[in-house]
Amino acid sequence: MNNDIIAYLAQSNYKEILTKLVQTNTTNLPGNEMDAVNAILGFFPKEKTNYEIIDHGNHRGSLVITIHGKAEKPSLAFVGHIDTVPVSDAEEWKHDPFAAIIDEEGNLHGRGAADMKGGVSAMITTALYFIEKNITPARTLKFCFTADEESGGMGAIALKEKGYLDDAEAMIIPEPTTEGIGICEKGALWLSVHVAGKSAHASRPDLGINALEKAQHFIEKLRQTTNMSFQDPLLGNSTFSITQLHAGVKTNIIPNEATATVDIRTTPDLNHDEIVANAEHLSKEMIEAQPGLDIQIEIENNRPPVLTAEDDSFVREIQQVYRELAYDPTVKGLQFYTDASQLIPELEIPFVILGPGKEEMAHQRDEYISLRSVEKVAGIFISYVLAMDE
């Protein structure tokens, strides 16, 4: 890393940026990402900043900051979400989840510190480097701050539908990767299963249709007929998890309704449409075999697995920067999904997932991030953008 970048990062306010973002509560729902949009813009000189706010309504917003390059097209996009998952156990945290406490080891604690306001802070610091130093990069840079990644992805969808990324030739997503280079992520298929049966006294189960048992049976058949044996070299196996099961009103009453949710995380060998078709087929078989039974399947979330080829020139360029900085250039896969799942299938451009913070900190109680990690990743981003000019 050149001395100019080192000196800039040493005097930059990335700590204040991350502190402000963590103190800005954007738990989803309700989101309130417009508060984060305003906080981000507060760090930029308005007269020098080209930006557009996407208003989603209900105080929810996304933001695109553009730094025009020597070549207008194609552009390089940085995409980071500004919402977080909720906090249901604040009283059990070591620190107030929205206080952004910095401990003696240089870790900042709080909801979203790792997932992914640390990465967003690295994006902001990178953008400010070029604006404050009045440096025109070789390519146009687009810094996209999205709402609702933790739910339906309205921010990423808006970027796509409004054409903000039509000229992008590559994308960096600063989710927590322990500073490693991620080139693929698992897909996510969430199914909600609603079963209607017939209630009866528990002493005469033969007179009813036990919706809870039927739900369990359906889920087990779906698990057994979904082939998860493939071992992806970077992502491992697909997984199948029952995450919710609700049924019954009393111990001695056969439940006439049951609802279950299933979270299936997929490697590229699994086709989501085929899984859904199989689920519909299984439900039809069970309904035909049991008059009076009804099974309805709802897709809550459908994000395909996405990947960039390891030998893609964009990946090789990132790896070369890592080698020059004496960092480990080994690529890896990520178990969680990102905004890439909403964008890459249509854009069909290479991407990497590369950000500060530990992957295992996402969605955890006592979430934290190393400030040094944020500084390091900002240095990587700046070094890569400057290398595009060489």
Contacts in CASP RR format, 6 or more apart in sequence:
PFRMAT RR
TARGET T0000
AUTHOR 0000-0000-0000
METHOD contacts of the structure
MODEL  1
MNNDIIAYLAQSNYKEILTKLVQTNTTNLPGNEMDAVNAILGFFPKEKTN
YEIIDHGNHRGSLVITIHGKAEKPSLAFVGHIDTVPVSDAEEWKHDPFAA
IIDEEGNLHGRGAADMKGGVSAMITTALYFIEKNITPARTLKFCFTADEE
SGGMGAIALKEKGYLDDAEAMIIPEPTTEGIGICEKGALWLSVHVAGKSA
HASRPDLGINALEKAQHFIEKLRQTTNMSFQDPLLGNSTFSITQLHAGVK
TNIIPNEATATVDIRTTPDLNHDEIVANAEHLSKEMIEAQPGLDIQIEIE
NNRPPVLTAEDDSFVREIQQVYRELAYDPTVKGLQFYTDASQLIPELEIP
FVILGPGKEEMAHQRDEYISLRSVEKVAGIFISYVLAMDE
1 325 0 8 1.000
1 379 0 8 1.000
1 383 0 8 1.000
2 383 0 8 1.000
2 386 0 8 1.000
5 129 0 8 1.000
5 379 0 8 1.000
5 382 0 8 1.000
5 383 0 8 1.000
5 386 0 8 1.000
8 129 0 8 1.000
8 133 0 8 1.000
8 382 0 8 1.000
9 125 0 8 1.000
9 375 0 8 1.000
9 378 0 8 1.000
9 379 0 8 1.000
12 125 0 8 1.000
12 128 0 8 1.000
12 129 0 8 1.000
12 378 0 8 1.000
13 43 0 8 1.000
14 121 0 8 1.000
14 122 0 8 1.000
14 124 0 8 1.000
14 125 0 8 1.000
14 371 0 8 1.000
14 374 0 8 1.000
14 375 0 8 1.000
14 378 0 8 1.000
15 102 0 8 1.000
15 108 0 8 1.000
15 371 0 8 1.000
17 43 0 8 1.000
17 121 0 8 1.000
17 124 0 8 1.000
17 125 0 8 1.000
18 100 0 8 1.000
18 108 0 8 1.000
18 113 0 8 1.000
18 117 0 8 1.000
18 118 0 8 1.000
18 121 0 8 1.000
18 369 0 8 1.000
18 371 0 8 1.000
18 374 0 8 1.000
19 100 0 8 1.000
19 102 0 8 1.000
19 108 0 8 1.000
20 39 0 8 1.000
20 43 0 8 1.000
20 100 0 8 1.000
21 36 0 8 1.000
21 39 0 8 1.000
21 40 0 8 1.000
21 82 0 8 1.000
21 117 0 8 1.000
21 118 0 8 1.000
21 120 0 8 1.000
21 121 0 8 1.000
22 98 0 8 1.000
22 100 0 8 1.000
22 108 0 8 1.000
22 110 0 8 1.000
22 111 0 8 1.000
22 112 0 8 1.000
22 113 0 8 1.000
22 117 0 8 1.000
23 98 0 8 1.000
23 99 0 8 1.000
23 100 0 8 1.000
24 35 0 8 1.000
24 36 0 8 1.000
24 39 0 8 1.000
25 32 0 8 1.000
25 35 0 8 1.000
25 98 0 8 1.000
25 111 0 8 1.000
26 32 0 8 1.000
26 33 0 8 1.000
26 35 0 8 1.000
26 36 0 8 1.000
26 82 0 8 1.000
26 83 0 8 1.000
26 84 0 8 1.000
27 83 0 8 1.000
27 84 0 8 1.000
27 85 0 8 1.000
27 86 0 8 1.000
27 87 0 8 1.000
27 111 0 8 1.000
28 83 0 8 1.000
28 84 0 8 1.000
28 85 0 8 1.000
28 86 0 8 1.000
28 148 0 8 1.000
28 150 0 8 1.000
28 151 0 8 1.000
29 86 0 8 1.000
29 151 0 8 1.000
30 58 0 8 1.000
30 59 0 8 1.000
30 60 0 8 1.000
31 59 0 8 1.000
31 60 0 8 1.000
31 83 0 8 1.000
31 147 0 8 1.000
31 148 0 8 1.000
32 59 0 8 1.000
32 60 0 8 1.000
33 56 0 8 1.000
33 59 0 8 1.000
33 60 0 8 1.000
33 61 0 8 1.000
33 62 0 8 1.000
33 82 0 8 1.000
33 83 0 8 1.000
33 147 0 8 1.000
33 148 0 8 1.000
34 55 0 8 1.000
34 59 0 8 1.000
34 60 0 8 1.000
34 61 0 8 1.000
35 59 0 8 1.000
36 82 0 8 1.000
36 83 0 8 1.000
36 145 0 8 1.000
37 53 0 8 1.000
37 61 0 8 1.000
37 62 0 8 1.000
37 63 0 8 1.000
37 82 0 8 1.000
37 145 0 8 1.000
40 63 0 8 1.000
40 82 0 8 1.000
40 120 0 8 1.000
40 124 0 8 1.000
40 145 0 8 1.000
41 49 0 8 1.000
41 51 0 8 1.000
41 63 0 8 1.000
43 124 0 8 1.000
43 128 0 8 1.000
44 51 0 8 1.000
44 65 0 8 1.000
44 127 0 8 1.000
44 128 0 8 1.000
44 131 0 8 1.000
45 131 0 8 1.000
45 132 0 8 1.000
48 131 0 8 1.000
49 65 0 8 1.000
49 131 0 8 1.000
50 65 0 8 1.000
50 66 0 8 1.000
50 67 0 8 1.000
50 68 0 8 1.000
51 63 0 8 1.000
51 64 0 8 1.000
51 65 0 8 1.000
51 66 0 8 1.000
52 63 0 8 1.000
52 64 0 8 1.000
52 66 0 8 1.000
52 164 0 8 1.000
53 61 0 8 1.000
53 62 0 8 1.000
53 63 0 8 1.000
54 61 0 8 1.000
54 62 0 8 1.000
54 63 0 8 1.000
54 64 0 8 1.000
54 147 0 8 1.000
54 155 0 8 1.000
54 158 0 8 1.000
54 159 0 8 1.000
54 162 0 8 1.000
55 61 0 8 1.000
56 62 0 8 1.000
56 147 0 8 1.000
56 148 0 8 1.000
56 154 0 8 1.000
56 155 0 8 1.000
56 158 0 8 1.000
60 147 0 8 1.000
60 148 0 8 1.000
60 154 0 8 1.000
61 147 0 8 1.000
61 155 0 8 1.000
62 82 0 8 1.000
62 144 0 8 1.000
62 145 0 8 1.000
62 146 0 8 1.000
62 147 0 8 1.000
62 154 0 8 1.000
62 155 0 8 1.000
62 158 0 8 1.000
62 159 0 8 1.000
63 82 0 8 1.000
63 144 0 8 1.000
63 145 0 8 1.000
64 142 0 8 1.000
64 143 0 8 1.000
64 144 0 8 1.000
64 145 0 8 1.000
64 159 0 8 1.000
64 164 0 8 1.000
65 127 0 8 1.000
65 142 0 8 1.000
65 143 0 8 1.000
65 145 0 8 1.000
66 140 0 8 1.000
66 141 0 8 1.000
66 142 0 8 1.000
66 143 0 8 1.000
67 127 0 8 1.000
67 130 0 8 1.000
67 131 0 8 1.000
67 137 0 8 1.000
67 140 0 8 1.000
67 141 0 8 1.000
67 143 0 8 1.000
68 136 0 8 1.000
68 140 0 8 1.000
69 136 0 8 1.000
69 137 0 8 1.000
69 138 0 8 1.000
69 139 0 8 1.000
69 140 0 8 1.000
69 141 0 8 1.000
70 136 0 8 1.000
70 137 0 8 1.000
70 138 0 8 1.000
70 139 0 8 1.000
70 389 0 8 1.000
71 138 0 8 1.000
71 139 0 8 1.000
71 140 0 8 1.000
72 140 0 8 1.000
72 167 0 8 1.000
73 140 0 8 1.000
73 167 0 8 1.000
74 139 0 8 1.000
74 140 0 8 1.000
74 167 0 8 1.000
74 168 0 8 1.000
74 169 0 8 1.000
74 170 0 8 1.000
75 139 0 8 1.000
75 140 0 8 1.000
75 141 0 8 1.000
75 142 0 8 1.000
75 167 0 8 1.000
75 168 0 8 1.000
75 169 0 8 1.000
76 139 0 8 1.000
76 140 0 8 1.000
76 141 0 8 1.000
76 142 0 8 1.000
76 168 0 8 1.000
76 169 0 8 1.000
76 170 0 8 1.000
76 171 0 8 1.000
76 172 0 8 1.000
76 385 0 8 1.000
76 388 0 8 1.000
77 141 0 8 1.000
77 142 0 8 1.000
77 144 0 8 1.000
77 165 0 8 1.000
77 168 0 8 1.000
77 170 0 8 1.000
77 171 0 8 1.000
77 172 0 8 1.000
78 123 0 8 1.000
78 126 0 8 1.000
78 141 0 8 1.000
78 142 0 8 1.000
78 143 0 8 1.000
78 144 0 8 1.000
78 171 0 8 1.000
78 172 0 8 1.000
78 173 0 8 1.000
78 174 0 8 1.000
78 381 0 8 1.000
79 144 0 8 1.000
79 146 0 8 1.000
79 156 0 8 1.000
79 159 0 8 1.000
79 171 0 8 1.000
79 172 0 8 1.000
79 173 0 8 1.000
79 339 0 8 1.000
79 340 0 8 1.000
79 343 0 8 1.000
80 116 0 8 1.000
80 119 0 8 1.000
80 120 0 8 1.000
80 123 0 8 1.000
80 144 0 8 1.000
80 145 0 8 1.000
80 146 0 8 1.000
80 149 0 8 1.000
80 173 0 8 1.000
80 174 0 8 1.000
80 175 0 8 1.000
80 339 0 8 1.000
81 116 0 8 1.000
81 120 0 8 1.000
81 145 0 8 1.000
81 146 0 8 1.000
81 147 0 8 1.000
81 148 0 8 1.000
81 149 0 8 1.000
81 150 0 8 1.000
81 155 0 8 1.000
81 156 0 8 1.000
81 339 0 8 1.000
82 117 0 8 1.000
82 120 0 8 1.000
82 145 0 8 1.000
82 146 0 8 1.000
82 147 0 8 1.000
83 147 0 8 1.000
83 148 0 8 1.000
83 149 0 8 1.000
83 150 0 8 1.000
83 151 0 8 1.000
84 111 0 8 1.000
84 112 0 8 1.000
84 115 0 8 1.000
84 117 0 8 1.000
84 150 0 8 1.000
85 111 0 8 1.000
85 115 0 8 1.000
85 150 0 8 1.000
85 363 0 8 1.000
87 93 0 8 1.000
87 97 0 8 1.000
87 111 0 8 1.000
89 365 0 8 1.000
90 96 0 8 1.000
90 97 0 8 1.000
92 365 0 8 1.000
93 109 0 8 1.000
93 110 0 8 1.000
93 365 0 8 1.000
93 366 0 8 1.000
94 109 0 8 1.000
94 366 0 8 1.000
95 101 0 8 1.000
95 109 0 8 1.000
95 110 0 8 1.000
95 366 0 8 1.000
96 110 0 8 1.000
97 109 0 8 1.000
97 110 0 8 1.000
97 111 0 8 1.000
97 367 0 8 1.000
98 110 0 8 1.000
98 111 0 8 1.000
99 109 0 8 1.000
99 110 0 8 1.000
100 108 0 8 1.000
100 109 0 8 1.000
100 110 0 8 1.000
100 113 0 8 1.000
101 108 0 8 1.000
101 109 0 8 1.000
101 110 0 8 1.000
102 108 0 8 1.000
102 109 0 8 1.000
102 371 0 8 1.000
103 109 0 8 1.000
103 368 0 8 1.000
105 370 0 8 1.000
106 370 0 8 1.000
106 371 0 8 1.000
106 372 0 8 1.000
107 368 0 8 1.000
107 369 0 8 1.000
107 370 0 8 1.000
107 371 0 8 1.000
108 368 0 8 1.000
108 369 0 8 1.000
108 371 0 8 1.000
109 366 0 8 1.000
109 367 0 8 1.000
109 368 0 8 1.000
110 367 0 8 1.000
110 368 0 8 1.000
111 367 0 8 1.000
112 118 0 8 1.000
112 367 0 8 1.000
113 361 0 8 1.000
113 367 0 8 1.000
113 368 0 8 1.000
113 369 0 8 1.000
114 176 0 8 1.000
114 356 0 8 1.000
114 357 0 8 1.000
114 358 0 8 1.000
114 361 0 8 1.000
114 362 0 8 1.000
114 367 0 8 1.000
114 368 0 8 1.000
114 369 0 8 1.000
115 175 0 8 1.000
115 176 0 8 1.000
115 361 0 8 1.000
115 362 0 8 1.000
115 363 0 8 1.000
115 367 0 8 1.000
116 174 0 8 1.000
116 175 0 8 1.000
116 176 0 8 1.000
116 355 0 8 1.000
116 362 0 8 1.000
118 174 0 8 1.000
118 176 0 8 1.000
118 355 0 8 1.000
118 356 0 8 1.000
118 357 0 8 1.000
118 369 0 8 1.000
118 374 0 8 1.000
119 174 0 8 1.000
119 175 0 8 1.000
119 176 0 8 1.000
119 355 0 8 1.000
119 356 0 8 1.000
119 374 0 8 1.000
119 377 0 8 1.000
120 145 0 8 1.000
120 174 0 8 1.000
121 374 0 8 1.000
121 378 0 8 1.000
122 174 0 8 1.000
122 355 0 8 1.000
122 356 0 8 1.000
122 374 0 8 1.000
122 377 0 8 1.000
122 378 0 8 1.000
122 379 0 8 1.000
122 381 0 8 1.000
123 143 0 8 1.000
123 145 0 8 1.000
123 174 0 8 1.000
123 381 0 8 1.000
124 143 0 8 1.000
125 374 0 8 1.000
125 378 0 8 1.000
126 143 0 8 1.000
126 378 0 8 1.000
126 379 0 8 1.000
126 381 0 8 1.000
126 382 0 8 1.000
126 385 0 8 1.000
127 141 0 8 1.000
127 143 0 8 1.000
129 135 0 8 1.000
129 378 0 8 1.000
129 382 0 8 1.000
130 136 0 8 1.000
130 137 0 8 1.000
130 141 0 8 1.000
130 382 0 8 1.000
130 385 0 8 1.000
137 385 0 8 1.000
137 386 0 8 1.000
137 388 0 8 1.000
137 389 0 8 1.000
138 385 0 8 1.000
138 388 0 8 1.000
138 389 0 8 1.000
139 169 0 8 1.000
139 388 0 8 1.000
140 167 0 8 1.000
141 385 0 8 1.000
142 164 0 8 1.000
142 165 0 8 1.000
142 168 0 8 1.000
144 159 0 8 1.000
144 164 0 8 1.000
144 165 0 8 1.000
146 153 0 8 1.000
146 155 0 8 1.000
146 156 0 8 1.000
146 158 0 8 1.000
146 159 0 8 1.000
146 339 0 8 1.000
147 153 0 8 1.000
147 154 0 8 1.000
147 155 0 8 1.000
148 154 0 8 1.000
148 155 0 8 1.000
149 155 0 8 1.000
149 156 0 8 1.000
149 338 0 8 1.000
149 339 0 8 1.000
152 301 0 8 1.000
153 339 0 8 1.000
153 342 0 8 1.000
155 339 0 8 1.000
156 339 0 8 1.000
156 342 0 8 1.000
156 343 0 8 1.000
157 342 0 8 1.000
159 165 0 8 1.000
159 343 0 8 1.000
160 342 0 8 1.000
160 343 0 8 1.000
160 346 0 8 1.000
160 347 0 8 1.000
165 171 0 8 1.000
165 343 0 8 1.000
165 347 0 8 1.000
168 347 0 8 1.000
168 349 0 8 1.000
169 349 0 8 1.000
170 314 0 8 1.000
170 349 0 8 1.000
170 350 0 8 1.000
170 351 0 8 1.000
171 340 0 8 1.000
171 343 0 8 1.000
171 344 0 8 1.000
171 347 0 8 1.000
171 349 0 8 1.000
171 350 0 8 1.000
171 351 0 8 1.000
171 352 0 8 1.000
172 351 0 8 1.000
172 352 0 8 1.000
172 354 0 8 1.000
172 381 0 8 1.000
173 338 0 8 1.000
173 339 0 8 1.000
173 340 0 8 1.000
173 351 0 8 1.000
173 352 0 8 1.000
173 353 0 8 1.000
173 354 0 8 1.000
174 353 0 8 1.000
174 354 0 8 1.000
174 355 0 8 1.000
174 356 0 8 1.000
174 377 0 8 1.000
174 381 0 8 1.000
175 334 0 8 1.000
175 336 0 8 1.000
175 338 0 8 1.000
175 353 0 8 1.000
175 355 0 8 1.000
175 362 0 8 1.000
176 355 0 8 1.000
176 356 0 8 1.000
176 357 0 8 1.000
176 358 0 8 1.000
176 359 0 8 1.000
176 361 0 8 1.000
176 362 0 8 1.000
176 369 0 8 1.000
177 332 0 8 1.000
177 334 0 8 1.000
177 353 0 8 1.000
177 354 0 8 1.000
177 355 0 8 1.000
177 357 0 8 1.000
177 359 0 8 1.000
178 357 0 8 1.000
178 358 0 8 1.000
178 359 0 8 1.000
178 373 0 8 1.000
179 327 0 8 1.000
179 354 0 8 1.000
179 355 0 8 1.000
179 356 0 8 1.000
179 357 0 8 1.000
179 373 0 8 1.000
179 376 0 8 1.000
179 377 0 8 1.000
179 380 0 8 1.000
180 328 0 8 1.000
180 330 0 8 1.000
180 332 0 8 1.000
180 354 0 8 1.000
180 355 0 8 1.000
181 315 0 8 1.000
181 318 0 8 1.000
181 319 0 8 1.000
181 322 0 8 1.000
181 329 0 8 1.000
181 330 0 8 1.000
181 331 0 8 1.000
181 332 0 8 1.000
181 352 0 8 1.000
181 354 0 8 1.000
182 331 0 8 1.000
182 332 0 8 1.000
182 333 0 8 1.000
182 334 0 8 1.000
182 352 0 8 1.000
182 353 0 8 1.000
182 354 0 8 1.000
183 234 0 8 1.000
183 307 0 8 1.000
183 308 0 8 1.000
183 309 0 8 1.000
183 310 0 8 1.000
183 312 0 8 1.000
183 315 0 8 1.000
183 331 0 8 1.000
183 332 0 8 1.000
183 333 0 8 1.000
183 351 0 8 1.000
183 352 0 8 1.000
183 353 0 8 1.000
184 232 0 8 1.000
184 234 0 8 1.000
184 235 0 8 1.000
184 268 0 8 1.000
184 305 0 8 1.000
184 306 0 8 1.000
184 307 0 8 1.000
184 308 0 8 1.000
184 333 0 8 1.000
184 334 0 8 1.000
185 235 0 8 1.000
185 305 0 8 1.000
185 306 0 8 1.000
185 307 0 8 1.000
185 333 0 8 1.000
185 334 0 8 1.000
185 335 0 8 1.000
185 336 0 8 1.000
185 337 0 8 1.000
185 338 0 8 1.000
185 340 0 8 1.000
185 341 0 8 1.000
185 353 0 8 1.000
186 235 0 8 1.000
186 238 0 8 1.000
186 265 0 8 1.000
186 266 0 8 1.000
186 267 0 8 1.000
186 305 0 8 1.000
186 334 0 8 1.000
186 335 0 8 1.000
186 336 0 8 1.000
186 337 0 8 1.000
187 265 0 8 1.000
187 266 0 8 1.000
187 267 0 8 1.000
187 272 0 8 1.000
187 303 0 8 1.000
187 304 0 8 1.000
187 305 0 8 1.000
187 306 0 8 1.000
187 337 0 8 1.000
187 341 0 8 1.000
188 263 0 8 1.000
188 264 0 8 1.000
188 265 0 8 1.000
188 266 0 8 1.000
188 301 0 8 1.000
188 302 0 8 1.000
188 303 0 8 1.000
188 337 0 8 1.000
188 341 0 8 1.000
189 263 0 8 1.000
189 264 0 8 1.000
189 266 0 8 1.000
189 272 0 8 1.000
189 275 0 8 1.000
189 276 0 8 1.000
189 299 0 8 1.000
189 301 0 8 1.000
189 302 0 8 1.000
189 303 0 8 1.000
190 261 0 8 1.000
190 262 0 8 1.000
190 263 0 8 1.000
190 264 0 8 1.000
190 299 0 8 1.000
190 300 0 8 1.000
190 301 0 8 1.000
190 302 0 8 1.000
191 261 0 8 1.000
191 262 0 8 1.000
191 264 0 8 1.000
191 276 0 8 1.000
191 279 0 8 1.000
191 297 0 8 1.000
191 298 0 8 1.000
191 299 0 8 1.000
191 300 0 8 1.000
192 259 0 8 1.000
192 260 0 8 1.000
192 261 0 8 1.000
192 297 0 8 1.000
192 298 0 8 1.000
192 299 0 8 1.000
192 300 0 8 1.000
193 215 0 8 1.000
193 218 0 8 1.000
193 219 0 8 1.000
193 259 0 8 1.000
193 260 0 8 1.000
193 261 0 8 1.000
193 262 0 8 1.000
193 295 0 8 1.000
193 296 0 8 1.000
193 297 0 8 1.000
193 298 0 8 1.000
194 257 0 8 1.000
194 258 0 8 1.000
194 259 0 8 1.000
194 295 0 8 1.000
194 296 0 8 1.000
194 297 0 8 1.000
194 298 0 8 1.000
195 211 0 8 1.000
195 212 0 8 1.000
195 214 0 8 1.000
195 215 0 8 1.000
195 218 0 8 1.000
195 257 0 8 1.000
195 258 0 8 1.000
195 259 0 8 1.000
195 260 0 8 1.000
195 293 0 8 1.000
195 294 0 8 1.000
195 295 0 8 1.000
195 296 0 8 1.000
196 211 0 8 1.000
196 256 0 8 1.000
196 257 0 8 1.000
196 293 0 8 1.000
196 294 0 8 1.000
196 295 0 8 1.000
196 296 0 8 1.000
197 208 0 8 1.000
197 209 0 8 1.000
197 210 0 8 1.000
197 211 0 8 1.000
197 214 0 8 1.000
197 256 0 8 1.000
197 257 0 8 1.000
197 292 0 8 1.000
197 293 0 8 1.000
197 294 0 8 1.000
198 207 0 8 1.000
198 208 0 8 1.000
198 209 0 8 1.000
198 254 0 8 1.000
198 256 0 8 1.000
198 292 0 8 1.000
199 208 0 8 1.000
199 253 0 8 1.000
199 254 0 8 1.000
199 255 0 8 1.000
199 256 0 8 1.000
200 206 0 8 1.000
200 207 0 8 1.000
200 208 0 8 1.000
200 253 0 8 1.000
200 254 0 8 1.000
201 207 0 8 1.000
201 252 0 8 1.000
201 253 0 8 1.000
201 254 0 8 1.000
202 251 0 8 1.000
202 252 0 8 1.000
202 253 0 8 1.000
202 254 0 8 1.000
203 252 0 8 1.000
205 254 0 8 1.000
208 254 0 8 1.000
208 256 0 8 1.000
209 254 0 8 1.000
209 256 0 8 1.000
209 290 0 8 1.000
209 292 0 8 1.000
209 293 0 8 1.000
210 254 0 8 1.000
210 255 0 8 1.000
211 247 0 8 1.000
211 255 0 8 1.000
211 256 0 8 1.000
211 257 0 8 1.000
211 258 0 8 1.000
212 245 0 8 1.000
212 247 0 8 1.000
212 248 0 8 1.000
212 255 0 8 1.000
212 258 0 8 1.000
214 258 0 8 1.000
214 286 0 8 1.000
214 290 0 8 1.000
214 293 0 8 1.000
214 295 0 8 1.000
215 245 0 8 1.000
215 247 0 8 1.000
215 258 0 8 1.000
215 259 0 8 1.000
215 260 0 8 1.000
216 245 0 8 1.000
216 260 0 8 1.000
217 286 0 8 1.000
218 282 0 8 1.000
218 283 0 8 1.000
218 286 0 8 1.000
218 295 0 8 1.000
219 242 0 8 1.000
219 260 0 8 1.000
219 262 0 8 1.000
221 282 0 8 1.000
221 286 0 8 1.000
222 240 0 8 1.000
222 262 0 8 1.000
222 278 0 8 1.000
222 279 0 8 1.000
222 282 0 8 1.000
223 240 0 8 1.000
225 278 0 8 1.000
225 282 0 8 1.000
226 238 0 8 1.000
226 240 0 8 1.000
226 264 0 8 1.000
226 270 0 8 1.000
226 275 0 8 1.000
226 278 0 8 1.000
227 270 0 8 1.000
228 237 0 8 1.000
228 238 0 8 1.000
228 239 0 8 1.000
228 240 0 8 1.000
228 270 0 8 1.000
229 237 0 8 1.000
230 237 0 8 1.000
230 238 0 8 1.000
230 267 0 8 1.000
230 269 0 8 1.000
230 270 0 8 1.000
231 237 0 8 1.000
232 267 0 8 1.000
232 268 0 8 1.000
232 269 0 8 1.000
234 331 0 8 1.000
234 332 0 8 1.000
234 333 0 8 1.000
235 267 0 8 1.000
235 268 0 8 1.000
235 305 0 8 1.000
235 333 0 8 1.000
235 334 0 8 1.000
235 335 0 8 1.000
236 267 0 8 1.000
237 267 0 8 1.000
238 264 0 8 1.000
238 265 0 8 1.000
238 266 0 8 1.000
238 267 0 8 1.000
238 269 0 8 1.000
238 270 0 8 1.000
239 263 0 8 1.000
239 264 0 8 1.000
239 265 0 8 1.000
240 262 0 8 1.000
240 263 0 8 1.000
240 264 0 8 1.000
241 262 0 8 1.000
241 263 0 8 1.000
241 264 0 8 1.000
241 265 0 8 1.000
242 260 0 8 1.000
242 261 0 8 1.000
242 262 0 8 1.000
243 261 0 8 1.000
243 262 0 8 1.000
243 263 0 8 1.000
244 259 0 8 1.000
244 260 0 8 1.000
244 261 0 8 1.000
245 258 0 8 1.000
245 259 0 8 1.000
245 260 0 8 1.000
245 261 0 8 1.000
246 258 0 8 1.000
246 259 0 8 1.000
246 260 0 8 1.000
247 255 0 8 1.000
247 257 0 8 1.000
247 258 0 8 1.000
247 259 0 8 1.000
248 255 0 8 1.000
248 257 0 8 1.000
248 258 0 8 1.000
249 255 0 8 1.000
261 300 0 8 1.000
264 270 0 8 1.000
264 275 0 8 1.000
265 335 0 8 1.000
266 272 0 8 1.000
266 275 0 8 1.000
266 304 0 8 1.000
266 305 0 8 1.000
267 305 0 8 1.000
268 305 0 8 1.000
268 307 0 8 1.000
270 305 0 8 1.000
272 302 0 8 1.000
272 304 0 8 1.000
276 297 0 8 1.000
276 299 0 8 1.000
279 297 0 8 1.000
280 297 0 8 1.000
283 295 0 8 1.000
283 296 0 8 1.000
283 297 0 8 1.000
286 293 0 8 1.000
286 295 0 8 1.000
287 293 0 8 1.000
287 294 0 8 1.000
287 295 0 8 1.000
303 337 0 8 1.000
303 341 0 8 1.000
303 342 0 8 1.000
304 341 0 8 1.000
304 345 0 8 1.000
305 341 0 8 1.000
306 340 0 8 1.000
306 341 0 8 1.000
306 344 0 8 1.000
306 345 0 8 1.000
306 351 0 8 1.000
308 314 0 8 1.000
308 315 0 8 1.000
308 350 0 8 1.000
308 351 0 8 1.000
308 352 0 8 1.000
309 315 0 8 1.000
309 350 0 8 1.000
310 331 0 8 1.000
312 350 0 8 1.000
313 350 0 8 1.000
314 350 0 8 1.000
314 351 0 8 1.000
314 352 0 8 1.000
315 331 0 8 1.000
315 350 0 8 1.000
315 352 0 8 1.000
317 384 0 8 1.000
317 387 0 8 1.000
318 329 0 8 1.000
318 352 0 8 1.000
318 354 0 8 1.000
318 384 0 8 1.000
319 329 0 8 1.000
319 331 0 8 1.000
320 329 0 8 1.000
320 387 0 8 1.000
321 380 0 8 1.000
321 383 0 8 1.000
321 384 0 8 1.000
321 387 0 8 1.000
322 328 0 8 1.000
322 329 0 8 1.000
322 380 0 8 1.000
323 329 0 8 1.000
324 383 0 8 1.000
325 380 0 8 1.000
325 383 0 8 1.000
327 380 0 8 1.000
333 353 0 8 1.000
334 353 0 8 1.000
334 359 0 8 1.000
335 359 0 8 1.000
336 359 0 8 1.000
336 362 0 8 1.000
338 353 0 8 1.000
340 351 0 8 1.000
340 353 0 8 1.000
344 351 0 8 1.000
354 377 0 8 1.000
354 380 0 8 1.000
355 373 0 8 1.000
355 377 0 8 1.000
356 369 0 8 1.000
356 370 0 8 1.000
356 373 0 8 1.000
356 374 0 8 1.000
356 376 0 8 1.000
356 377 0 8 1.000
357 369 0 8 1.000
357 370 0 8 1.000
357 373 0 8 1.000
357 374 0 8 1.000
358 369 0 8 1.000
361 367 0 8 1.000
361 368 0 8 1.000
361 369 0 8 1.000
END
